[in-house]
Amino acid sequence: MSQWQELEHKYFMNTVERLPLTLVRGEGAWVWDEEGQAYLDFVGGWAVDSLGHCHPAVSEAVTRQVHTLIQASNQFYTVPQVQLAELLVQNSCLDRVFFCNSGAEANEAAVKLARRYGELHLKRAYEVITTTGSFHGRTLAMVAATGQPRFQQPYVPLPTGFINVEYNSIAAIKAATTPQTCAVMLEPIQGEGGVNIASGDFLKAVRAWCDETGVLLILDEIQTGMGRTGTLFAYEQYGIEPDIMTLAKGLASGVPIGAILAREKASVFTPGEHGSTFGGNPLACAAGYATLKFIIDNDIPANAGATGQYLMGRLEGLKGKFPFVSEVRGCGLLVALEFNSDIAGVVVMACLERGLLVNRLKPNALRFMPPLIIGRDEVDKAMGILEGALADITSQA
Ligand SMILES: *Cc1c(COP(=O)(O)O)cnc(C)c1O
């Protein structure tokens, strides 16, 4: 164990079982450890490094901003936050933006906005319907929203006002809707929950149900947004539009940021009802603007779509070679590989030893969420390493 790893064990709270690797540098789809060993990064800062590590467009924007203005109170106007808000509105179906610092915070704001809307327009309705297997963040209210008991159980009692129902079931959402319901909150693809993809029929039916009942549709695109699924936002592929959308992870290619976007009719906050000290900070918004501008100008979503297709094709090819590979699913560069036994942890370690970083999604599944700028050569390299790792595991079994 290295010096840094020993010190971490001494000083840091024990919230995560880390992999035995200390990363010190990144460039594009590659990272380096303290010994100078290179790794191809298919974790991508946890679906965060949209443009890869230290992309010149982002690093230059941050460098410029860091010498200009880092932070100002939100009682003043600042330029980067307006530029980023304008670009988000011009490239989405939504009309107004609020910035915060993380995904959980964006979802909190979305729920507050929906409750405020309910108070004004839905006879004080306040309940939010969410789905099982979802992930909406780690704050107490978002733990209540997240339909996974393992995140909830240690922290009971949880804030009330959330109802978790089955994913991909319009019947379950209809049955849970009452006069108290102000919103339905969903991920178009459940990332942390297993790369579970909403069916087109389901999302269309949810949209129609929200229109019929007047409740708001909140899409959590924190993991699916910014081009990862092949379109700038995943909702575009479903032919529906949310009333509220949340973003974070890939929005600033690694600089912490969150955002909530809403249609005009749902933008009901009035001064003093919500706020954030750091939210919309010039540094984060300069990184966000540079990221989004590059994504749009270079049609990065198209690359994510095509490269994702190629990656899934290569993974499908593993099925014939390794009988324990059972399923490939995903959209764009958000992809899961499932095994018919609990070998994901072993595979992650075997890949790491060979120079590839992948995520253990579940005991029996891996997730791939590389930078959106990767090409086929990087996929080929990663697949070569993965195949070597799987072959090794086969021979040991
Ligand atoms: C990661 C994630 C969150 C939480 O974001 P944080 O920045 O960790 O608070 C919420 N929703 C989805 C879909 C996510 O993937």
The ligand as a Gaussian input file, in Angstrom:
#p B3LYP/6-31G(d) Opt

LIG

0 1
 C      -24.970000      10.544000      -9.704000
 C      -26.448000      10.741000      -9.771000
 C      -27.126000      11.567000      -8.857000
 C      -26.426000      12.218000      -7.682000
 O      -25.467000      13.135000      -8.080000
 P      -24.388000      13.677000      -7.010000
 O      -23.644000      14.726000      -7.778000
 O      -23.558000      12.529000      -6.590000
 O      -25.170000      14.246000      -5.883000
 C      -28.480000      11.746000      -9.026000
 N      -29.142000      11.152000     -10.040000
 C      -28.526000      10.373000     -10.945000
 C      -29.311000       9.779000     -12.057000
 C      -27.165000      10.131000     -10.831000
 O      -26.551000       9.327000     -11.712000

